[in-house]
Amino acid sequence: MHPGNSEIQPIRVPAKSTVLLIFMPPDRTDWQRSHLTDWAEAIKQRSAGALRVLKVEQANHPEVVQSFDIRQFPTLVLVQQGTERWRQEGPPNEITMALLDRQLTQ
């Protein structure tokens, strides 16, 4: 737990699940927050419940950001059964959705 913020919860990823981690930019605008949140909801709906989406805030989880060696924000990381399967640095777009769909069906 970080000093001054008792609401921070640890990130829990079940070993057998498929999770998309969205490493959020620390200095994002309201538009960026809204765009990334909308995109995360869209991909979650497209996966029909097969994908868990977690937004990772650098300020709340610096150790997670460091462990994934995140150098650019936003960064998307797909983890399947505890293994990183795919990564994209930078904002998501239509091509990102197609690439992620391909990863989920392999």
LINPEFEN-V647283 format. One record per residue. RES is the residue in three letters. BURIAL is # if it has 9 or more other ideal C-beta (glycine too) atoms within 8 Angstrom, else .. Layout:
BEGIN
res:RES burial:BURIAL
res:RES burial:BURIAL
END
This chain:
BEGIN
res:MET burial:.
res:HIS burial:.
res:PRO burial:.
res:GLY burial:.
res:ASN burial:.
res:SER burial:.
res:GLU burial:.
res:ILE burial:#
res:GLN burial:.
res:PRO burial:.
res:ILE burial:.
res:ARG burial:.
res:VAL burial:#
res:PRO burial:.
res:ALA burial:.
res:LYS burial:.
res:SER burial:.
res:THR burial:#
res:VAL burial:#
res:LEU burial:#
res:LEU burial:#
res:ILE burial:#
res:PHE burial:#
res:MET burial:#
res:PRO burial:.
res:PRO burial:.
res:ASP burial:.
res:ARG burial:#
res:THR burial:.
res:ASP burial:.
res:TRP burial:.
res:GLN burial:#
res:ARG burial:#
res:SER burial:.
res:HIS burial:#
res:LEU burial:#
res:THR burial:#
res:ASP burial:.
res:TRP burial:#
res:ALA burial:#
res:GLU burial:#
res:ALA burial:#
res:ILE burial:#
res:LYS burial:#
res:GLN burial:.
res:ARG burial:.
res:SER burial:#
res:ALA burial:.
res:GLY burial:.
res:ALA burial:.
res:LEU burial:#
res:ARG burial:#
res:VAL burial:#
res:LEU burial:#
res:LYS burial:#
res:VAL burial:#
res:GLU burial:.
res:GLN burial:#
res:ALA burial:.
res:ASN burial:#
res:HIS burial:#
res:PRO burial:.
res:GLU burial:.
res:VAL burial:#
res:VAL burial:#
res:GLN burial:.
res:SER burial:.
res:PHE burial:#
res:ASP burial:.
res:ILE burial:#
res:ARG burial:.
res:GLN burial:.
res:PHE burial:#
res:PRO burial:#
res:THR burial:#
res:LEU burial:#
res:VAL burial:#
res:LEU burial:#
res:VAL burial:#
res:GLN burial:.
res:GLN burial:.
res:GLY burial:.
res:THR burial:.
res:GLU burial:.
res:ARG burial:.
res:TRP burial:#
res:ARG burial:.
res:GLN burial:#
res:GLU burial:.
res:GLY burial:.
res:PRO burial:.
res:PRO burial:#
res:ASN burial:.
res:GLU burial:.
res:ILE burial:.
res:THR burial:#
res:MET burial:#
res:ALA burial:.
res:LEU burial:#
res:LEU burial:#
res:ASP burial:#
res:ARG burial:.
res:GLN burial:#
res:LEU burial:#
res:THR burial:.
res:GLN burial:.
END
